[in-house]
Amino acid sequence: MKKQTNCYHCEGKGYIEIRDCSGEVQREETCVFCEGRGHMIEQKEVKTNH
C-alpha cells in the first residue's frame, strides 16, 4: 500500500531556496529528499496470514 505525503524538507514545492545571511534568495535547488517531486511515497508493509 502506498501513501503520498508532502515532503517535509521542501514543504511540497520540490525545490529549496538557498539564502544568504541577510535572508535574500541566492538560488533554488532541487530538493534531494524528494528528488523534485514535492512528495514522499511511503510504502507500508501489508502482512497476510496464510
Beta strands, then each sheet from edge to edge (+ up, - down):
strand 1: 2-6
strand 2: 15-19
strand 3: 25-30
strand 4: 39-43
sheet 1: 1+ 4-
sheet 2: 2+ 3-
end
